[in-house]
């Protein structure tokens, strides 16, 4: 027979089944959520590791390309930096240029000083003045050869004076101030 008591029991059983189903669903959701979070964290870490690996691979590839570009040039650069207390090789090179063009040359060097810029290696800057007597085409050739010298030297200024009415087409007095960069010895 169908009574209130049976109806109540049936309702309680259905409620218990419903609550059990809800609890099971919440437990499954919580378990799967934890699994999803764990998997998501692992994926993020793997992606970060892969990105780091890609960056390091790119860096190594870049270093490889740079080392190919540098090649033996580091030796050339080291050889181009004379010791500040021994610049005879540089003065010989200047003498060779003046001898090649049969021009008289004198030069005077100042004391080595630290350069006006910062560098990772210790450098000295040696200011010097060179005076030559040449015409415009000979001086141009002199400058072309000067530029080819394997040393770190720069011309800061050039002064040309002549007494000839033809200008510096004929022999003129040429003076230039320059700087030679060398390895600091102290």
SEKE-526699 format. One record per residue (C-alpha): residue number from 1; residue in one letter; x, y, z. Coordinates in steps of 0.2 Angstrom, whole numbers, plus 5000, padded with zeros to 4 digits. Layout:
% SEKE-526699
k,r,x,y,z
NUM,A,X,Y,Z
...
This chain:
% SEKE-526699
k,r,x,y,z
1,X,5000,5000,5000
2,X,5005,5017,4997
3,X,5006,5028,5013
4,X,5014,5044,5018
5,X,5028,5034,5027
6,X,5032,5025,5011
7,X,5032,5041,5001
8,X,5043,5049,5014
9,X,5055,5034,5013
10,X,5055,5035,4994
11,X,5058,5053,4995
12,X,5073,5051,5007
13,X,5080,5037,4997
14,X,5079,5048,4981
15,X,5087,5063,4991
16,X,5101,5052,4997
17,X,5104,5045,4979
18,X,5103,5063,4973
19,X,5115,5070,4986
20,X,5127,5055,4983
21,X,5126,5059,4964
22,X,5130,5077,4968
23,X,5144,5072,4980
24,X,5151,5060,4967
25,X,5150,5073,4954
26,X,5159,5086,4965
27,X,5172,5073,4969
28,X,5175,5069,4951
29,X,5175,5088,4947
30,X,5188,5091,4960
31,X,5199,5077,4955
32,X,5198,5081,4937
33,X,5201,5100,4941
34,X,5217,5095,4951
35,X,5222,5084,4936
36,X,5219,5098,4924
37,X,5229,5111,4934
38,X,5243,5098,4936
39,X,5243,5095,4917
40,X,5242,5113,4913
41,X,5256,5118,4925
42,X,5267,5104,4917
43,X,5263,5110,4899
44,X,5267,5128,4905
45,X,5284,5122,4912
46,X,5287,5112,4896
47,X,5283,5127,4885
48,X,5294,5138,4896
49,X,5308,5125,4894
50,X,5306,5124,4876
51,X,5306,5143,4874
52,X,5322,5144,4884
53,X,5330,5130,4873
54,X,5325,5139,4858
55,X,5333,5155,4864
56,X,5349,5146,4869
57,X,5349,5138,4852
58,X,5347,5155,4844
59,X,5361,5162,4855
60,X,5373,5148,4850
61,X,5369,5150,4832
62,X,5372,5168,4833
63,X,5388,5165,4842
64,X,5393,5153,4829
65,X,5390,5166,4815
66,X,5399,5179,4825
67,X,5414,5168,4827
68,X,5414,5164,4808
69,X,5414,5183,4805
70,X,5428,5187,4818
71,X,5438,5172,4811
72,X,5456,5178,4813
73,X,5452,5196,4814
74,X,5454,5196,4833
75,X,5473,5193,4829
76,X,5473,5207,4817
77,X,5465,5218,4830
78,X,5477,5213,4843
79,X,5492,5216,4831
80,X,5485,5233,4827
81,X,5486,5239,4845
82,X,5504,5242,4848
83,X,5511,5244,4865
84,X,5511,5263,4870
85,X,5530,5262,4875
86,X,5535,5254,4858
87,X,5527,5263,4843
88,X,5542,5261,4832
89,X,5532,5250,4820
90,X,5520,5264,4817
91,X,5533,5277,4814
92,X,5542,5265,4802
93,X,5525,5263,4792
94,X,5523,5282,4791
95,X,5541,5284,4785
96,X,5538,5270,4772
97,X,5523,5280,4765
98,X,5533,5296,4764
99,X,5548,5287,4756
100,X,5536,5279,4743
101,X,5530,5297,4738
102,X,5547,5305,4740
103,X,5541,5318,4752
104,X,5549,5325,4768
105,X,5540,5321,4784
106,X,5543,5325,4802
107,X,5532,5320,4816
108,X,5531,5323,4835
109,X,5522,5312,4847
110,X,5515,5317,4864
111,X,5514,5307,4880
112,X,5502,5293,4881
113,X,5486,5297,4890
114,X,5470,5287,4894
115,X,5457,5289,4879
116,X,5442,5300,4881
117,X,5430,5285,4880
118,X,5428,5269,4890
119,X,5434,5253,4883
120,X,5434,5235,4890
121,X,5453,5234,4887
122,X,5466,5246,4893
123,X,5470,5258,4879
124,X,5481,5274,4878
125,X,5479,5288,4866
126,X,5495,5296,4859
127,X,5492,5313,4850
128,X,5504,5317,4837
129,X,5508,5330,4824
130,X,5515,5326,4806
131,X,5522,5339,4794
132,X,5525,5335,4776
133,X,5528,5345,4760
134,X,5518,5339,4745
135,X,5506,5344,4732
136,X,5488,5340,4732
137,X,5489,5323,4722
138,X,5504,5317,4732
139,X,5495,5321,4748
140,X,5479,5312,4742
141,X,5489,5297,4739
142,X,5498,5299,4756
143,X,5481,5299,4764
144,X,5475,5284,4754
145,X,5490,5274,4761
146,X,5488,5281,4778
147,X,5470,5275,4779
148,X,5476,5257,4774
149,X,5488,5256,4789
150,X,5484,5242,4800
151,X,5484,5253,4816
152,X,5471,5262,4825
153,X,5475,5280,4821
154,X,5464,5295,4816
155,X,5467,5312,4809
156,X,5459,5326,4820
157,X,5463,5340,4808
158,X,5473,5345,4793
159,X,5481,5362,4790
160,X,5488,5366,4772
161,X,5498,5382,4769
162,X,5506,5388,4753
163,X,5516,5403,4747
164,X,5513,5399,4729
165,X,5500,5408,4718
166,X,5494,5392,4710
167,X,5488,5386,4727
168,X,5492,5369,4733
169,X,5494,5362,4715
170,X,5512,5364,4718
171,X,5521,5359,4734
172,X,5513,5365,4750
173,X,5516,5363,4768
174,X,5504,5351,4776
175,X,5502,5348,4794
176,X,5490,5336,4802
177,X,5485,5332,4820
178,X,5481,5314,4824
179,X,5479,5301,4837
180,X,5486,5284,4839
181,X,5477,5271,4850
182,X,5488,5259,4858
183,X,5488,5246,4872
184,X,5491,5254,4889
185,X,5507,5247,4896
186,X,5504,5253,4914
